[in-house]
Amino acid sequence: MINSAYVVTVLPYLVGLTLGIVYRKPISYFLTRLNRAKLSSSGVELETHKQLGKLSSQGQEMASILKEIRNDIERIVHHEKPYTDYVEVLQDTEKYIRECCEEEKSHSTSHINIKIMAVSMNFSWNFIAGKVPKILKDYDNAYINTEIVFVDADFLELLQLETYNINWAAESRQRVMQIKNFIHGLPDNLRDRFSVSARVYRNIPHWHGFLVNRKYLFLGRTDWDFSANRPKLSVGQNKYLYFDRSAVAGCERIDLFSTWHRYYFEFASKSIHDIN
């Protein structure tokens, strides 16, 4: 998190960038709002373009503008700092799920939707099976619906990928059994509050990740290594990016991920319960 002193220091240099990226409006729009905030000598005094005078109760719009810009700067910096691997992603995924639960804590029920698009869920399944039940225990009014799509084991086997370090086909088969056993073994106090639907599709995703409540997206990419005799698929060790709906670019990525997830989940996959 950026501290306030830092924001004040760099504010003159980032105002234009922030307005251009987030507000999509010229600097003149910002200046107009500042001039409107200059109500009287007892209100907001603007001595020069470099110095802001004292704020009174009449100058609340000025404080609101500065707060908005500070928050937008922090979001921009956060977006431009990619996660190095899946470990940090899962930590923040849990944080945002809990935030969603907190936001609806005053409601009688809190409904959280998690969409996952993966290769074999090597790095995400332990999170779903281990962390999510703990979150539900902490928020007794929460209901979590999880929709998962990952790559079919038979399809992965046909690709004859390098199996050094990880055998993707074997992992996918193991995941099918683990998810089935997990669903069957859910305790009664969680069975009605934790829905897990999993399907397999026949493709290698260019992008994969987590989407929480159509608001918070953690997006990773797949990559290839051709140093061995067979192509080696790389997934969780690659960089991840974070997007939310605070900016146009984030909305576009979230919508794109949602449409691909829906296509695989509803039209181009089969349920794990149809796999023997």
Protein Blocks (a to p, Z undefined) as FASTA:
>chain_A
ZZfklmmmmmmmmmmmmmmmmnopafklmmmmmmmmmmbfklcccfblmbccdddfklmm
mmmmmmmmmmmmmmmmmmmmccfblmlmmmmmmmmmmmmmmmmmmpmbdcdddddddfko
mmmmmmmmmmmmmmmmmmmkbccddddddddfklmmmnopafehiafklmmmmmmmmmmm
mmmmpcfklmmmoccdddddddddfbgcddehhlaccdddddddfkbmbdcddfklpccd
dddfkbfklmmmmmmmmmmmmmmmmmmcccfklpZZ
